């Protein structure tokens, strides 16, 4: 049986319907050589920011439990639309929330930590020759509450699933041409880094480079 490939698409890579269709095209091409694919998605564009702002219009201090219920909807929109887009390419796909994917977290709303992963439904659908799309950034606590992992948490979802599924690698799809020392959207001059180890990655993340969620690197 072929190795599992994890593909992670960030919010900028799923910003619009056209971007989602483009992501589906990329997945279709990768599936030719990698039939067992799990795709992790972020919310489209600035959806999370908009949902947080919406909550604050209702309450200056929204309850964190309810905020998690609200903002976790963003990734669910992405996963469903991407599954529909893949169908246009005659690819069978199924979407799962974090809880359906077996991502068990602590009870810390808005900043939960992944405790363990039970990817039973993912494994079943991979055996059924389907591409599995997982809503990143979210999970379910041991008390059965929906939780989110904090900013950039979809990166950590992708890595946690890769470990649990013994995946060969994780591919992160971004809206920039490479990894830079500084955020290329903020700094016009920034060096591209072609290779790095984990310690170097953490160092440049702490200096402000928005490449990956630090917890995913750890």
C-alpha positions in Angstrom: 0.0 0.0 0.0 1.3 3.4 -0.9 2.5 6.0 1.7 0.2 8.7 2.9 0.8 12.3 1.8 -0.5 15.2 3.8 -1.3 18.4 1.9 -2.1 21.6 3.8 -3.7 24.6 2.2 -3.7 27.9 4.1 -6.4 30.6 4.0 -4.7 32.7 1.3 -4.5 29.6 -0.9 -8.2 29.1 -0.5 -9.2 32.8 -0.6 -11.8 32.5 -3.3 -13.8 30.0 -5.4 -11.2 30.2 -8.1 -8.4 29.5 -5.6 -10.3 26.5 -4.3 -10.7 25.1 -7.8 -7.0 25.7 -8.3 -6.2 23.8 -5.1 -8.4 20.9 -6.3 -6.4 20.9 -9.6 -3.2 20.6 -7.6 -4.6 17.8 -5.5 -5.8 16.0 -8.6 -2.3 16.1 -10.1 -0.6 15.0 -6.9 -3.1 12.1 -6.6 -1.8 10.5 -9.8 1.4 9.4 -8.0 0.0 9.6 -4.4 -3.4 7.9 -4.2 -3.6 8.1 -0.4 -3.9 11.8 0.4 -5.2 13.7 3.4 -5.8 17.4 2.9 -5.9 19.8 5.8 -7.5 23.2 5.2 -7.7 26.6 6.9 -10.6 29.0 6.7 -10.9 31.0 3.4 -8.9 34.2 3.5 -9.9 36.5 6.4 -12.9 34.4 7.4 -11.6 33.8 11.0 -10.9 37.5 11.5 -14.4 38.3 10.3 -16.1 35.8 12.5 -14.1 37.0 15.6 -15.1 40.6 14.7 -18.7 39.5 14.4 -18.6 37.9 17.9 -17.2 41.1 19.3 -20.1 43.1 17.8 -22.4 41.0 19.9 -20.3 41.0 23.1 -17.1 42.8 24.1 -16.0 39.7 25.9 -17.5 36.7 24.1 -17.5 33.4 25.9 -14.5 31.4 24.7 -16.6 28.2 24.3 -19.0 30.0 22.0 -16.2 31.7 20.2 -14.7 28.3 19.4 -18.1 27.2 18.1 -18.2 30.3 15.9 -14.8 30.4 14.4 -14.5 26.6 13.8 -17.2 27.1 11.2 -14.6 28.8 8.9 -12.7 25.6 8.2 -15.8 23.6 7.8 -16.8 25.9 4.9 -13.4 25.3 3.2 -13.5 21.6 3.6 -17.0 21.2 2.1 -16.3 23.5 -0.8 -13.0 21.7 -1.6 -14.7 18.3 -1.6 -17.3 19.7 -4.0 -14.5 21.1 -6.2 -12.7 17.7 -6.3 -15.9 16.1 -7.5 -15.6 18.3 -10.6 -12.3 16.5 -11.3 -14.1 13.1 -10.8 -12.3 12.6 -7.6 -14.1 10.9 -4.7 -13.4 13.0 -1.5 -15.0 13.2 1.9 -14.7 16.0 4.4 -14.3 15.7 8.2 -14.3 18.2 11.1 -11.5 18.0 13.6 -13.7 16.0 16.0 -14.8 13.5 13.2 -11.1 13.1 12.4 -10.4 12.0 16.0 -8.3 15.0 17.0 -8.6 15.0 20.8 -7.5 18.2 22.6 -7.2 19.8 26.0 -10.2 21.8 27.3 -8.4 25.2 26.8 -10.8 27.0 24.5 -9.2 29.2 21.8 -5.8 27.8 22.6 -6.2 24.1 23.0 -3.3 21.6 22.8 -3.6 18.3 20.9 -3.5 15.4 23.3 -3.8 12.5 20.9 -5.2 11.6 17.5 -7.5 8.7 16.7 -7.8 8.8 12.9 -10.0 5.7 12.5 -12.5 7.3 10.1 -9.7 8.8 8.0 -8.0 5.4 7.7 -11.3 3.8 6.7 -12.0 6.3 3.9 -8.4 6.1 2.6 -8.9 2.3 2.3 -12.1 3.2 0.3 -9.8 5.1 -2.1 -11.2 8.5 -1.1 -9.2 11.7 -0.6 -9.9 12.9 3.0 -10.2 16.6 3.7 -9.8 17.7 7.3 -10.8 21.0 8.9 -7.6 22.3 10.5 -7.3 24.4 13.6 -9.9 22.4 15.6 -10.6 19.3 17.6 -12.8 18.1 20.4 -11.9 17.9 24.1 -12.2 14.8 26.2 -15.4 16.5 27.6 -16.8 16.5 24.0 -16.5 20.2 23.6 -15.4 21.8 20.2 -12.0 23.5 20.6 -9.7 25.5 18.5 -5.9 25.4 18.5 -5.0 29.1 18.3 -3.6 31.2 15.3 -1.9 29.0 12.7 -3.3 25.9 14.3 -4.0 24.2 11.0 -0.3 23.7 10.5 -0.3 21.7 13.8 -3.3 19.7 12.7 -1.4 18.7 9.5 1.7 17.6 11.4 -0.3 15.8 14.2 -2.2 13.8 11.5 1.1 13.0 9.7 2.5 11.5 12.9 -0.7 9.6 13.7 -1.0 8.2 10.1 2.8 7.6 9.7 2.7 9.8 6.6 5.7 10.1 4.4 5.7 14.0 4.4 3.6 17.1 4.8 3.4 19.6 2.0 2.4 23.2 2.9 0.8 25.2 0.1 1.3 29.0 0.6 0.6 32.1 -1.4 4.4 33.0 -1.6 7.2 31.5 -3.6 9.2 30.1 -0.8 10.3 30.5 2.9 11.7 33.9 3.7 13.7 35.2 6.7 11.1 38.0 7.0 7.4 38.2 5.9 7.7 39.1 2.2 4.3 40.8 2.4 5.8 43.3 4.8 9.4 43.5 3.8 10.3 44.1 0.1 13.8 42.8 0.6 13.9 39.4 2.3 16.2 36.4 1.8 14.7 33.1 0.5 15.8 30.1 2.6 16.1 26.9 0.6 16.7 24.5 3.5 16.7 24.7 7.3 16.5 22.5 10.4 13.9 22.7 13.1 15.9 25.0 15.4 16.5 27.5 12.6 12.8 27.4 11.7 11.8 28.2 15.3 14.3 31.0 15.4 13.0 32.8 12.3 9.4 32.2 13.4 10.2 34.0 16.7 11.7 36.8 14.7 8.3 37.3 13.0 8.5 35.2 9.9 5.0 33.8 9.4 6.0 30.5 7.8 4.4 27.9 10.1 2.8 27.6 13.5 5.7 27.2 16.0 3.9 24.3 17.7 3.8 22.4 14.4 7.6 22.7 14.1 8.1 21.6 17.7 
